[in-house]
C-alpha cells in the first residue's frame, strides 16, 4: 500500500465543503528510482470525508469509491474549461476541483497494478508499507 509521508492538519470545514463536488484526479506512478511507470486520470464526485480515512470519491466510470489521503489542502478549485484525459481521450467539462498525486510503486509493480491496489486499499498512513 502506498505511504503518505506526512499527515497534514485536517480541516473539517474545508473537507465538508467538498461533498457533492466533481473532482478530477491525476495520479503519476513512479518506480522507487523515480522512473515514470504511467499516469492515470479519473474523475468523480466526493461522497464522504473522514479525518481518519480521507476523502472518498465515487468514480464516474465505474462507480467504485476511491479514497484520497486525508489532506483537504491537496484539492484545489479547477479553472473552468475542458480537461482531456491523455490515457482515455475522455473530456471532462468544468469540474469543481482538481488534485494530483505521485505514487511510488512497489518493486516490480506496474502502474496498472498500483492503481488496482490503490482502489482496493487506498493510501497508507505514514510508515505503513504493508
Contact map, one row per residue, 1 for C-alpha under 8 A:
1110000000000000000000000000000000000000000000000000000000000000000000000000000000000000000000000000000000000000000011001111000111
1111000000000000000000000000000000000000000000000000000000000000000000000000000000000000000000000000001111000000000001000111000010
1111100000000000000000000000000000000000000000000000000000000000000000000000000000000000000000000000000000000000000000000011111110
0111111000000000000000000000000000000000000000000000000000000000000010000000000000000000000000000000000000000000000000000011111000
0011111000000000000000000000000000000000000000000000000000000000000000000000000000000000000000000000000000000000000000000000111000
0001111100000000000000000000000000000000000000000000000000000000000000000000000000000000000000000000000000000000000000000000010000
0001111110000000000000000000000000000000000000000000000000000000000001100000000000000000000000000000000000000000000000000000110000
0000011111000000000000000000000000000000000000000000000000000000000001100000000000000000000000000000000000000000000000000000000000
0000001111100000000000000000000000000000000000000000000000000000000000100000000000000000000000000000000000000000000000000000000000
0000000111110000000000000000000000000000000000000010000000000000000001110000000000000000000000000000000000000000000000000000000000
0000000011111110000000000000000000000000000000000000000000000000000000010000000000000000000000000000000000000000000000000000000000
0000000001111111000000000000000000000000000000000010000000000000000000000000000000000000000000000000000000000000000000000000000000
0000000000111111100000000000000000000000000000000000000000000000000000000000000000000000000000000000000000000000000000000000000000
0000000000111111110000000000000000000000000000000000000000000000000000010000000000000000000000000000000000000000000000000000000000
0000000000111111111000000000000000000000000000001000001000000000000000010000000000000000000000000000000000000000000000000000000000
0000000000011111111000000000000000000000000000001000000000000000000000000000000000000000000000000000000000000000000000000000000000
0000000000001111111000000000000000000000000000000000000000000000000000000000000000000000000000000000000000000000000000000000000000
0000000000000111111110000000000000000000000001000000000000000000000000000000000000000000000000000000000000000000000000000000000000
0000000000000011111110000000000000000000000011111000000000000000000000000000000000000000000000000000000000000000000000000000000000
0000000000000000011111000000000000000000000011100000000000000000000000000000000000000000000000000000000000000000000000000000000000
0000000000000000011111100000000000000000000011000000000000000000000000000000000000000000000000111000000000000000000000000000000000
0000000000000000000111110000000000000000001111000000000000000000000000000000000000000000000000111000000000000000000000000000000000
0000000000000000000011111000000000000000001111000000000010000000000000000000000000000000000000111110000000000000000000000000000000
0000000000000000000001111100000000000000111100000000000000000000000000000000000000000000000000101110000000000000000000000000000000
0000000000000000000000111110000000000000111000000000000000000000000000000000000000000000000000000111100000000000000000000000000000
0000000000000000000000011111000000000011110000000000000000000000000000000000000000000000000000000011100000000000000000000000000000
0000000000000000000000001111100000000011100000000000000000000000000000000000000000000000000000000001111000000000000000000000000000
0000000000000000000000000111110000011111000000000000000000000000000000000000000000000000000000000001111000000000000000000000000000
0000000000000000000000000011111000011110000000000000000000000000000000000000000000000000000000000000011110000010010000000000000000
0000000000000000000000000001111111111100000000000000000000000000000000000000000000000000000000000000011110000000000000000000000000
0000000000000000000000000000111111111000000000000000000000000000000000000000000000000000000000000000000111100000000000000000000000
0000000000000000000000000000011111100000000000000000000000000000000000000000000000000000000000000000000111100000000000000000000000
0000000000000000000000000000011111100000000000000000000000000000000000000000000000000000000000000000000000000000000000000000000000
0000000000000000000000000000011111110000000000000000000000000000000000000000000000000000000000000000000100000000000000000000000000
0000000000000000000000000000011111111000000000000000000000000000000000000000000000000000000000000000000000000000000000000000000000
0000000000000000000000000001111001111100000000000000000000000000000000000000000000000000000000000000000000000000000000000000000000
0000000000000000000000000001111000111110000000000000000000000000000000000000000000000000000000000000000000000110000000000000000000
0000000000000000000000000001110000011111000000000000000000000000000000000000000000000000000000000000000000000010000000000000000000
0000000000000000000000000111100000001111100000000000000000000000000000000000000000000010000000000000000000000010000000000000000000
0000000000000000000000000111000000000111110000000000000000000000000000000000000000000010000000000000000000000000001000000000000000
0000000000000000000000011110000000000011111000000000000000000000000000000000000000001110000000000000000000000000000000000000000000
0000000000000000000000011100000000000001111100000000000000111000000000000000000000001000000000000000000000000000000000000000000000
0000000000000000000001111000000000000000111110000000000000111000000000000000000000000000000000000000000000000000000000000000000000
0000000000000000000001110000000000000000011111000000000011110000000000000000000000000000000000000000000000000000000000000000000000
0000000000000000001111100000000000000000001111100000000011110000000000000000000000000000000000000000000000000000000000000000000000
0000000000000000011111100000000000000000000111111000001111000000000000000000000000000000000000000000000000000000000000000000000000
0000000000000000001100000000000000000000000011111000001111000000000000000000000000000000000000000000000000000000000000000000000000
0000000000000000001000000000000000000000000001111100001110000000000000000000000000000000000000000000000000000000000000000000000000
0000000000000011001000000000000000000000000001111110111100000000000000000000000000000000000000000000000000000000000000000000000000
0000000000000000000000000000000000000000000000011111111000000000000001000000000000000000000000000000000000000000000000000000000000
0000000001010000000000000000000000000000000000001111110000000000000001000000000000000000000000000000000000000000000000000000000000
0000000000000000000000000000000000000000000000000111110000000000000001000000000000000000000000000000000000000000000000000000000000
0000000000000000000000000000000000000000000000001111111000000000001011000000000000000000000000000000000000000000000000000000000000
0000000000000000000000000000000000000000000000001111111100000000001111100000000000000000000000000000000000000000000000000000000000
0000000000000010000000000000000000000000000001111100111110000000001111110000000000000000000000000000000000000000000000000000000000
0000000000000000000000000000000000000000000001111000011111000000111100000000000000000000000000000000000000000000000000000000000000
0000000000000000000000100000000000000000000111110000001111100000111100000000000000000000000000000000000000000000000000000000000000
0000000000000000000000000000000000000000000111100000000111110011110000000000000000000000000000000000000000000000000000000000000000
0000000000000000000000000000000000000000011110000000000011111111110000000000000000000000000000000000000000000000000000000000000000
0000000000000000000000000000000000000000011110000000000001111110000000000000000000000000000000000000000000000000000000000000000000
0000000000000000000000000000000000000000011000000000000000111110000000000000000000000000000000000000000000000000000000000000000000
0000000000000000000000000000000000000000000000000000000000111111000000000000000000000000000000000000000000000000000000000000000000
0000000000000000000000000000000000000000000000000000000001111111100000000000000000000000000000000000000000000000000000000000000000
0000000000000000000000000000000000000000000000000000000001100111110000000000000000000000000000000000000000000000000000100000000000
0000000000000000000000000000000000000000000000000000000111100011111000000000000000000000000000000000000000000000000000100000000000
0000000000000000000000000000000000000000000000000000000111100001111100000000000000000000000000000000000000000000000001100100000000
0000000000000000000000000000000000000000000000000000111110000000111110000000000000000000000000000000000000000000000000100110000000
0000000000000000000000000000000000000000000000000000011110000000011111100000000000000000000000000000000000000000000000000110000000
0001000000000000000000000000000000000000000000000000111000000000001111100000000000000000000000000000000000000000000000000110000000
0000001101000000000000000000000000000000000000000111111000000000000111110000000000000000000000000000000000000000000000000000000000
0000001111000000000000000000000000000000000000000000011000000000000111111110000000000000000000000000000000000000000000000000000000
0000000001100110000000000000000000000000000000000000001000000000000001111110000000000000000000000000000000000000000000000000000000
0000000000000000000000000000000000000000000000000000000000000000000000111111000000000000000000000000000000000000000000000000000000
0000000000000000000000000000000000000000000000000000000000000000000000111111000000000000000000000011000000000000000000000000000000
0000000000000000000000000000000000000000000000000000000000000000000000111111100000000000000000001110000000000000000000000000000000
0000000000000000000000000000000000000000000000000000000000000000000000001111110000000000000000001110000000000000000000000000000000
0000000000000000000000000000000000000000000000000000000000000000000000000011111000000000000000011100000000000000000000000000000000
0000000000000000000000000000000000000000000000000000000000000000000000000001111100000000000001111100000000000000000000000000000000
0000000000000000000000000000000000000000000000000000000000000000000000000000111110000000000001010000000000000000000000000000000000
0000000000000000000000000000000000000000000000000000000000000000000000000000011111000000000011100000000000000000000000000000000000
0000000000000000000000000000000000000000000000000000000000000000000000000000001111100000000011000000000000000000000000000000000000
0000000000000000000000000000000000000000000000000000000000000000000000000000000111110000001111000000000000000000000000000000000000
0000000000000000000000000000000000000000000000000000000000000000000000000000000011111000001111000000000000000000000000000000000000
0000000000000000000000000000000000000000000000000000000000000000000000000000000001111100111100000000000000000000000000000000000000
0000000000000000000000000000000000000000110000000000000000000000000000000000000000111111111000000000000000000000000000000000000000
0000000000000000000000000000000000000000100000000000000000000000000000000000000000011111110000000000000000000000000000000000000000
0000000000000000000000000000000000000011100000000000000000000000000000000000000000001111100000000000000000000000000000000000000000
0000000000000000000000000000000000000000000000000000000000000000000000000000000000001111110000000000000000000000000000000000000000
0000000000000000000000000000000000000000000000000000000000000000000000000000000000011111111000000000000000000000000000000000000000
0000000000000000000000000000000000000000000000000000000000000000000000000000000000011101111100000000000000000000000000000000000000
0000000000000000000000000000000000000000000000000000000000000000000000000000000001111000111110000000000000000000000000000000000000
0000000000000000000000000000000000000000000000000000000000000000000000000000000001110000011111100000000000000000000000000000000000
0000000000000000000000000000000000000000000000000000000000000000000000000000000111100000001111100000000000000000000000000000000000
0000000000000000000000000000000000000000000000000000000000000000000000000000011111100000000111110000000000000000000000000000000000
0000000000000000000011110000000000000000000000000000000000000000000000000000010100000000000111111100000000000000000000000000000000
0000000000000000000011100000000000000000000000000000000000000000000000000000111000000000000001111100000000000000000000000000000000
0000000000000000000011110000000000000000000000000000000000000000000000000011110000000000000000111110000000000000000000000000000000
0000000000000000000000111000000000000000000000000000000000000000000000000011110000000000000000111111000000000000000000000000000000
0000000000000000000000111100000000000000000000000000000000000000000000000111000000000000000000001111100000000000000000000000000000
0000000000000000000000001111000000000000000000000000000000000000000000000100000000000000000000000111110000000000000000000000000000
0000000000000000000000001111000000000000000000000000000000000000000000000000000000000000000000000011111000000000000000000000000000
0000000000000000000000000011110000000000000000000000000000000000000000000000000000000000000000000001111100000000000000000000000000
0100000000000000000000000011110000000000000000000000000000000000000000000000000000000000000000000000111110000000000000000000000000
0100000000000000000000000000111101000000000000000000000000000000000000000000000000000000000000000000011111000000000000000000000000
0100000000000000000000000000111100000000000000000000000000000000000000000000000000000000000000000000001111111110010000000000000000
0100000000000000000000000000001100000000000000000000000000000000000000000000000000000000000000000000000111111000010000000000000000
0000000000000000000000000000001100000000000000000000000000000000000000000000000000000000000000000000000011111000000000000000000000
0000000000000000000000000000000000000000000000000000000000000000000000000000000000000000000000000000000011111100000000000000000000
0000000000000000000000000000000000000000000000000000000000000000000000000000000000000000000000000000000011111110110000000000000000
0000000000000000000000000000000000001000000000000000000000000000000000000000000000000000000000000000000010011111110000000000000000
0000000000000000000000000000100000001110000000000000000000000000000000000000000000000000000000000000000010001111111000000000000000
0000000000000000000000000000000000000000000000000000000000000000000000000000000000000000000000000000000000000111111100000000000000
0000000000000000000000000000000000000000000000000000000000000000000000000000000000000000000000000000000000001111111110000000000000
0000000000000000000000000000100000000000000000000000000000000000000000000000000000000000000000000000000011001111111111000000000000
0000000000000000000000000000000000000001000000000000000000000000000000000000000000000000000000000000000000000011111111100000000000
0000000000000000000000000000000000000000000000000000000000000000000000000000000000000000000000000000000000000001111111110000000000
1000000000000000000000000000000000000000000000000000000000000000000000000000000000000000000000000000000000000000111111111100000000
1100000000000000000000000000000000000000000000000000000000000000010000000000000000000000000000000000000000000000011111111110000000
0000000000000000000000000000000000000000000000000000000000000001111000000000000000000000000000000000000000000000001111111100000000
0000000000000000000000000000000000000000000000000000000000000000000000000000000000000000000000000000000000000000000111111100000000
1000000000000000000000000000000000000000000000000000000000000000000000000000000000000000000000000000000000000000000011111111000000
1100000000000000000000000000000000000000000000000000000000000000011110000000000000000000000000000000000000000000000011111111000000
1111000000000000000000000000000000000000000000000000000000000000001110000000000000000000000000000000000000000000000001001111100000
1111000000000000000000000000000000000000000000000000000000000000000000000000000000000000000000000000000000000000000000001111111110
0011101000000000000000000000000000000000000000000000000000000000000000000000000000000000000000000000000000000000000000000011111100
0011111000000000000000000000000000000000000000000000000000000000000000000000000000000000000000000000000000000000000000000001111100
0011100000000000000000000000000000000000000000000000000000000000000000000000000000000000000000000000000000000000000000000001111110
1010000000000000000000000000000000000000000000000000000000000000000000000000000000000000000000000000000000000000000000000001111111
1110000000000000000000000000000000000000000000000000000000000000000000000000000000000000000000000000000000000000000000000001001111
1000000000000000000000000000000000000000000000000000000000000000000000000000000000000000000000000000000000000000000000000000000111
